[in-house]
Amino acid sequence: MGVFAKIPAIVFLAVALVSVSLPTAAAPTQSPSAAAADTAPSAPEPPDQQERKPEIGKIDEAGSKVGEKIEQFGARVSNRLGGWINGKVVADISWLKLLFCLLLVLVVVTVERLLRLMIQRRIDGIPHIDGRISWSRMIWKSVLQPLSLLIWVYGIYGALSPLYGHFQGADGTNLAHLVIQKAASVGGLLALFWFVYLFINVVDARLSLWAQTTESTIDDILVPLFAKTLRVFVVILAGIIVVQNLTGIEIGPLLASLGIGGLAVALAAKDSIANFFGTLTILFDKPFQVGERIVIDNYDGVVEDVGFRSTRIRLLTGHMVTIPNEKVVNSGLENIGKRPNIRWLTNIGITYDTPADKIEAAVAIVREILADHEGMHPDFPPRVYFNGFNDWSLNIMVLAWYHPPEYWDFQEWVQRTCLEVTRRFGAEGIDFAFPTRTLHLANDAKRQLTLELLEKNGQPL
């Protein structure tokens, strides 16, 4: 038996024991004729006295009738079984009525145990299949414990109902009945919300299966967040209703009166609210998925998690960066993970003394190497051109696209391509250029130096 299932019995029996020990003023018996004759209007009852009167429901009416039948039965059999059967235990409760109520409690316990055993056997009889979720098992598990609590609560309340009238005061108040009635009402509400709370697991499992069928990894985050939100909402709603039931305070007007305070809280928590709406924007707009590499605000890394307040990114250095979601949606974002290919742009510099035919050969060699390469897409053929004169080299531009965008496969391909270019250039006698500076000296073979002697005052210098 779970802890929750034991609470109602302990509460009810404790309240009953405490209540019977309270001094009670028995209401004076009044004949029907005297009651009819008393037609004088009574003064209105004080509010606190009205609050101490329990509401009489069908269970209470049935219990009162059962109590009357027990007393009539006791009067008839007292001559046969002895006067002890009508002897008063406490608070004018006879032994017969007390034993009958205890028998009803035993029936409630038996019924609860039998129903619990039947449901548990039903759950155990459902076969386990790897990789599949048994919806019937999950639903039965959601019903099992709340139903047990509900039987305990209202079963014991009904079983003790013939005793409640004995604790009514002369002024009509009945504190013991009121306390037990409130406990039963709270227990019933807890059983209902407990079932709803457990049933969210069924909804969560169903949505998780749906998320697995979608390509978006954001759905894998959205489903747990939705389930957590539902659970928090159920707990808050249960707390509000229980408090309202216990105190009688109307929650609606109370919440309306907190408008100014809510405005102050909203101003103080504006950053948190902005982050929350940023989270909603990320979840529904889906600018990136978990596991994709993005660049945002000079941070380059892989998205690991999207929470209610922030997004966590694992940088390429291995460090973890947490960025508020409000900043994520308001910043420029580069999603590297969504690129359809990896572009390779490089420049090959060859020396200035390379003749034109060698330049043409160099371009042809690179084009031949890149033709129909392993990562080529028909819509993205490689481009190779001799396109400029640098300060210290003749430039050959190489532009190629690699599909699919697998980074390490791309790096392997680039390495093989560069090695092949190096071998082929060496075989053709084409030299790579490197930063150099040429100094031209006067009087070399191409630049003869001419000297002119000047005269000063008619005399040669």
DOLUMDO-782747 format. One line per 4 residues: number of its first residue (from 1); their letters; for each residue x, y, z of C-alpha. Coordinates in Angstrom, 2 decimals. Layout:
<pts>
NUM> A> X:Y:Z; ...
</pts>
This chain:
<pts>
1> MGVF> 0.00:0.00:0.00; 1.42:3.38:-0.96; 1.96:6.23:1.45; -0.83:8.28:-0.15
5> AKIP> -3.25:5.41:0.26; -2.56:5.24:4.02; -3.03:8.93:4.68; -6.86:9.06:4.49
9> AIVF> -7.34:6.19:6.94; -4.95:7.71:9.43; -6.54:11.14:9.11; -10.11:9.91:9.43
13> LAVA> -9.46:7.61:12.36; -7.40:10.27:14.15; -10.10:12.87:13.65; -12.73:10.45:14.86
17> LVSV> -10.76:9.63:18.02; -10.06:13.28:18.73; -13.65:14.25:18.04; -15.16:11.72:20.41
21> SLPT> -13.02:13.12:23.18; -14.32:16.65:22.65; -17.03:17.82:25.03; -20.30:18.09:23.17
25> AAAP> -23.54:19.63:24.15; -26.31:17.33:23.10; -29.17:19.01:21.35; -32.39:18.71:23.35
29> TQSP> -34.81:16.23:21.86; -37.97:17.78:20.58; -41.16:16.06:19.60; -42.55:16.67:16.14
33> SAAA> -45.52:18.55:17.62; -43.28:20.83:19.65; -41.12:21.47:16.62; -44.16:22.39:14.59
37> ADTA> -45.42:24.68:17.33; -42.15:26.57:17.50; -42.69:29.03:14.68; -40.94:32.06:16.12
41> PSAP> -38.32:33.46:13.73; -34.77:32.82:14.88; -32.00:35.40:14.88; -29.44:35.12:12.04
45> EPPD> -26.48:32.93:12.93; -23.02:34.48:13.30; -20.72:33.96:10.29; -18.25:31.86:12.29
49> QQER> -21.05:29.61:13.45; -22.28:29.18:9.90; -18.76:28.25:8.77; -18.61:25.49:11.40
53> KPEI> -21.69:23.76:10.02; -20.92:21.05:7.45; -22.87:20.77:4.23; -25.28:17.87:4.33
57> GKID> -24.88:15.72:1.24; -26.36:12.46:0.06; -23.73:10.42:1.89; -24.55:12.26:5.13
61> EAGS> -28.28:11.76:4.66; -27.76:8.06:3.98; -25.51:7.75:7.03; -28.10:9.45:9.23
65> KVGE> -30.79:7.05:8.02; -28.51:4.06:8.58; -27.80:5.33:12.12; -31.53:5.50:12.85
69> KIEQ> -32.02:1.97:11.53; -29.15:0.72:13.72; -30.72:2.27:16.82; -34.10:0.72:15.99
73> FGAR> -32.45:-2.64:15.41; -30.57:-2.35:18.70; -33.79:-1.64:20.59; -35.37:-4.78:19.15
77> VSNR> -32.49:-7.19:19.83; -31.36:-5.81:23.19; -33.67:-8.23:25.00; -32.05:-11.19:23.26
81> LGGW> -28.39:-10.12:23.20; -28.35:-8.13:26.39; -28.41:-4.48:27.26; -24.69:-4.05:26.56
85> INGK> -25.42:-3.75:22.86; -27.08:-0.39:23.46; -24.50:0.67:26.00; -22.88:4.02:25.30
89> VVAD> -19.17:4.07:24.49; -18.57:7.79:24.19; -20.51:10.80:22.87; -23.75:8.77:23.14
93> ISWL> -22.49:6.24:20.55; -23.71:2.72:21.17; -21.56:-0.35:20.88; -23.75:-1.68:18.07
97> KLLF> -23.33:1.46:15.97; -19.60:1.61:16.59; -19.12:-2.05:15.65; -21.25:-1.59:12.53
101> CLLL> -19.13:1.38:11.40; -15.92:-0.56:12.02; -17.39:-3.39:9.93; -18.05:-0.91:7.11
105> VLVV> -14.44:0.28:7.32; -13.33:-3.34:6.99; -15.55:-3.71:3.90; -13.98:-0.58:2.38
109> VTVE> -10.47:-1.94:3.01; -11.44:-5.26:1.47; -12.97:-3.68:-1.62; -9.90:-1.45:-2.08
113> RLLR> -7.53:-4.40:-1.76; -9.54:-6.50:-4.22; -9.75:-3.73:-6.84; -6.06:-2.98:-6.42
117> LMIQ> -5.20:-6.67:-6.82; -7.37:-6.99:-9.93; -5.83:-3.94:-11.60; -2.29:-5.06:-10.70
121> RRID> -2.94:-8.49:-12.20; -4.30:-6.78:-15.29; -1.09:-4.75:-15.57; 1.12:-7.79:-15.00
125> GIPH> -0.81:-9.73:-17.65; 0.02:-7.25:-20.41; 2.98:-8.67:-22.39; 6.21:-6.69:-22.65
129> IDGR> 7.37:-6.06:-26.23; 10.78:-4.49:-26.75; 10.67:-1.22:-28.62; 6.93:-0.77:-28.18
133> ISWS> 4.90:1.17:-25.62; 1.89:-0.52:-24.04; -0.71:2.24:-23.79; -3.09:0.07:-21.76
137> RMIW> -0.37:-0.60:-19.17; 0.40:3.11:-18.84; -3.30:3.99:-18.48; -3.91:1.29:-15.87
141> KSVL> -0.87:2.49:-13.92; -2.26:6.02:-14.02; -5.57:4.77:-12.60; -4.27:2.38:-9.93
145> QPLS> -3.05:4.62:-7.11; -5.51:7.54:-7.53; -8.44:5.08:-7.55; -7.09:3.46:-4.38
149> LLIW> -6.88:6.87:-2.70; -10.42:7.76:-3.83; -11.85:4.54:-2.36; -10.06:5.14:0.93
153> VYGI> -11.27:8.73:1.15; -14.94:8.39:0.34; -15.24:4.81:1.57; -14.11:5.65:5.09
157> YGAL> -16.10:8.90:5.02; -19.24:6.94:4.18; -18.44:4.18:6.66; -18.21:6.67:9.54
161> SPLY> -21.20:8.76:8.44; -23.64:7.22:10.97; -21.48:8.65:13.77; -21.32:12.29:12.69
165> GHFQ> -24.65:13.31:14.19; -23.42:12.47:17.70; -20.91:15.33:17.61; -23.41:18.05:16.76
169> GADG> -23.58:20.84:19.31; -26.67:22.51:20.69; -26.19:25.41:18.28; -26.12:23.07:15.27
173> TNLA> -22.35:23.23:14.73; -20.41:20.04:14.18; -16.66:20.59:14.10; -15.77:16.90:13.84
177> HLVI> -18.09:16.37:10.86; -16.80:19.55:9.22; -13.15:18.52:9.59; -13.76:15.02:8.24
181> QKAA> -15.85:16.44:5.38; -13.06:18.86:4.42; -10.52:16.03:4.60; -12.69:13.88:2.32
185> SVGG> -13.13:16.74:-0.14; -9.39:17.45:-0.23; -8.62:13.74:-0.59; -11.01:13.44:-3.53
189> LLAL> -9.44:16.46:-5.24; -5.96:15.07:-4.69; -7.03:11.73:-6.18; -8.41:13.50:-9.26
193> FWFV> -5.36:15.68:-9.85; -3.04:12.77:-9.05; -4.67:10.82:-11.88; -4.33:13.79:-14.26
197> YLFI> -0.67:14.22:-13.22; 0.08:10.54:-13.93; -1.92:10.58:-17.17; 0.45:13.27:-18.47
201> NVVD> 3.00:10.44:-18.78; 0.75:8.88:-21.43; 0.51:12.19:-23.29; 4.28:12.66:-22.97
205> ARLS> 4.99:9.19:-24.39; 2.62:9.75:-27.30; 4.18:13.10:-28.17; 7.67:11.62:-27.84
209> LWAQ> 6.80:9.00:-30.46; 5.58:11.78:-32.73; 8.79:13.76:-32.17; 10.86:10.74:-33.21
213> TTES> 9.11:10.69:-36.59; 10.03:14.31:-37.35; 13.37:15.49:-38.65; 13.48:18.44:-36.26
217> TIDD> 15.46:17.85:-33.08; 13.74:20.88:-31.56; 10.62:18.71:-31.29; 12.63:16.41:-29.00
221> ILVP> 13.09:19.42:-26.69; 9.59:20.83:-27.14; 7.85:17.64:-25.98; 9.58:17.40:-22.53
225> LFAK> 9.08:21.15:-22.02; 5.38:20.78:-22.85; 5.04:17.85:-20.43; 6.84:19.77:-17.65
229> TLRV> 4.59:22.77:-18.25; 1.48:20.58:-17.99; 2.69:19.04:-14.74; 3.46:22.44:-13.22
233> FVVI> 0.06:23.73:-14.33; -1.72:20.73:-12.77; 0.15:21.13:-9.46; -0.59:24.88:-9.30
237> LAGI> -4.25:24.37:-10.21; -4.59:21.61:-7.61; -3.03:23.84:-4.95; -5.38:26.73:-5.77
241> IVVQ> -8.50:24.56:-5.68; -7.46:22.81:-2.45; -6.76:26.14:-0.73; -10.08:27.52:-1.95
245> NLTG> -11.86:24.40:-0.71; -10.25:24.55:2.73; -10.54:28.28:3.35; -13.54:29.25:1.24
249> IEIG> -11.60:32.19:-0.18; -12.51:33.12:-3.74; -9.27:33.01:-5.68; -10.56:34.97:-8.70
253> PLLA> -11.13:38.33:-6.93; -7.89:37.82:-5.01; -5.91:37.41:-8.22; -7.67:40.42:-9.76
257> SLGI> -6.70:42.54:-6.76; -3.06:41.69:-7.37; -2.98:43.58:-10.68; -0.67:46.34:-9.47
261> GGLA> 1.58:43.85:-7.73; 1.61:41.73:-10.88; 2.67:44.76:-12.90; 5.57:45.37:-10.52
265> VALA> 6.60:41.72:-10.71; 6.38:41.82:-14.51; 8.66:44.87:-14.65; 11.14:43.22:-12.30
269> AKDS> 11.07:39.97:-14.27; 11.02:41.49:-17.75; 14.30:39.81:-18.69; 12.98:36.41:-17.67
273> IANF> 9.76:37.02:-19.58; 11.75:38.12:-22.64; 13.84:34.95:-22.41; 10.68:32.83:-22.14
277> FGTL> 9.20:34.35:-25.28; 12.60:33.95:-26.92; 12.32:30.25:-26.10; 8.91:30.08:-27.77
281> TILF> 10.34:31.82:-30.84; 13.18:29.30:-31.08; 10.83:26.34:-30.61; 8.30:27.42:-33.22
285> DKPF> 10.53:29.28:-35.71; 13.26:26.60:-35.48; 16.29:28.62:-36.67; 18.51:25.70:-35.64
289> QVGE> 18.34:22.16:-34.28; 20.06:20.54:-31.35; 23.36:19.11:-32.59; 23.83:21.70:-35.34
293> RIVI> 26.84:23.97:-35.51; 26.02:27.68:-35.39; 27.86:30.98:-35.13; 26.23:33.65:-33.00
297> DNYD> 27.75:36.71:-31.38; 31.27:35.50:-32.31; 30.62:32.12:-30.66; 31.15:29.11:-32.93
301> GVVE> 29.96:25.79:-31.61; 27.37:23.01:-31.51; 23.95:23.50:-29.88; 23.56:21.11:-26.95
305> DVGF> 20.33:22.23:-25.28; 17.55:24.80:-25.48; 15.99:25.62:-22.10; 13.29:27.97:-20.87
309> RSTR> 15.83:30.73:-20.23; 18.93:30.06:-22.30; 20.60:28.06:-25.05; 23.77:26.08:-24.36
313> IRLL> 26.47:25.91:-27.04; 29.58:23.71:-26.91; 32.36:25.72:-28.55; 34.93:24.10:-30.82
317> TGHM> 37.43:24.67:-28.00; 35.31:22.41:-25.77; 34.03:25.24:-23.57; 30.33:25.59:-22.76
321> VTIP> 28.65:28.94:-23.48; 25.17:29.85:-22.20; 23.37:32.57:-24.17; 20.01:34.03:-23.06
325> NEKV> 17.28:33.13:-25.52; 16.22:36.76:-25.85; 19.72:37.51:-27.18; 19.64:34.47:-29.47
329> VNSG> 16.50:35.60:-31.30; 17.68:39.23:-31.54; 21.17:38.48:-32.87; 22.38:37.52:-36.31
333> LENI> 22.80:33.76:-36.47; 24.79:31.70:-38.97; 23.64:28.11:-39.09; 26.60:26.13:-40.38
337> GKRP> 24.78:22.87:-39.70; 22.18:23.62:-42.38; 24.67:24.22:-45.22; 24.04:21.92:-48.19
341> NIRW> 27.76:21.68:-49.00; 31.22:22.81:-47.95; 32.86:25.34:-50.24; 36.60:25.13:-50.84
345> LTNI> 38.17:28.37:-52.01; 41.93:28.53:-52.38; 44.52:30.36:-54.44; 47.58:28.70:-55.99
349> GITY> 50.50:31.04:-56.63; 53.14:30.21:-59.21; 56.31:32.13:-59.94; 56.41:35.14:-62.27
353> DTPA> 58.98:33.52:-64.56; 56.47:30.77:-65.49; 55.80:30.96:-69.27; 52.23:31.22:-70.59
357> DKIE> 52.09:27.62:-71.80; 53.07:26.43:-68.33; 50.34:28.60:-66.82; 47.80:26.98:-69.12
361> AAVA> 49.15:23.57:-68.17; 48.81:24.39:-64.47; 45.14:25.37:-64.90; 44.48:22.21:-66.94
365> IVRE> 46.13:19.99:-64.30; 43.94:21.40:-61.49; 40.78:21.09:-63.60; 41.64:17.48:-64.43
369> ILAD> 42.19:16.61:-60.77; 38.89:18.19:-59.71; 36.84:16.77:-62.57; 34.12:14.41:-61.20
373> HEGM> 35.66:14.40:-57.74; 34.02:12.32:-54.99; 32.07:15.22:-53.45; 30.92:16.90:-56.66
377> HPDF> 27.26:17.73:-57.25; 26.14:18.15:-60.87; 24.78:21.62:-60.09; 28.08:22.73:-58.55
381> PPRV> 31.00:21.91:-60.90; 34.48:23.10:-59.80; 35.87:26.38:-61.16; 39.59:26.94:-61.92
385> YFNG> 40.93:30.19:-63.47; 44.15:32.11:-63.87; 42.71:35.35:-62.57; 45.36:37.78:-61.48
389> FNDW> 48.84:39.08:-60.80; 49.80:39.25:-57.17; 52.74:41.13:-55.72; 54.95:38.06:-55.81
393> SLNI> 53.01:35.40:-57.77; 50.74:34.59:-60.65; 47.39:33.61:-59.11; 45.25:30.58:-60.00
397> MVLA> 41.89:30.62:-58.24; 40.37:27.23:-57.28; 36.71:26.99:-56.23; 35.01:23.67:-55.47
401> WYHP> 31.98:22.41:-53.49; 31.92:19.19:-51.49; 28.75:17.14:-50.92; 27.54:16.07:-48.40
405> PEYW> 28.82:18.61:-45.87; 30.76:16.13:-43.75; 33.66:18.16:-42.41; 36.25:15.45:-41.79
409> DFQE> 35.50:13.65:-45.06; 35.97:17.01:-46.74; 39.35:17.49:-45.07; 40.50:14.06:-46.24
413> WVQR> 39.52:14.93:-49.80; 41.28:18.32:-49.65; 44.47:16.63:-48.45; 44.42:14.11:-51.31
417> TCLE> 43.75:16.88:-53.82; 46.60:19.09:-52.59; 49.05:16.20:-52.66; 48.05:15.34:-56.24
421> VTRR> 48.46:18.98:-57.34; 51.90:19.07:-55.75; 53.01:15.87:-57.56; 51.67:16.96:-60.94
425> FGAE> 53.17:20.48:-60.73; 56.54:19.00:-59.80; 56.42:16.64:-62.77; 55.64:19.54:-65.14
429> GIDF> 58.34:21.77:-63.70; 55.90:24.37:-62.39; 57.20:26.13:-59.32; 55.03:27.42:-56.47
433> AFPT> 55.65:31.02:-55.56; 56.36:32.23:-52.08; 56.70:35.77:-50.79; 59.86:37.21:-52.35
437> RTLH> 61.39:40.64:-53.03; 63.63:41.29:-56.05; 66.31:44.03:-55.85; 67.49:45.40:-59.19
441> LAND> 71.08:46.75:-59.02; 72.41:49.42:-61.32; 74.71:48.44:-64.24; 73.36:44.90:-64.50
445> AKRQ> 72.94:43.19:-67.86; 69.56:44.78:-68.56; 70.20:48.16:-67.04; 73.55:49.73:-68.05
449> LTLE> 74.64:52.64:-65.90; 75.62:55.87:-67.77; 77.88:58.42:-66.01; 78.22:62.07:-67.01
453> LLEK> 81.06:64.26:-65.76; 80.10:67.76:-64.82; 82.28:70.90:-64.87; 82.46:73.62:-62.26
457> NGQP> 83.79:77.08:-63.22; 85.13:75.64:-66.50; 87.16:73.05:-64.69; 86.31:69.29:-64.83
461> L> 85.38:67.74:-61.53
</pts>
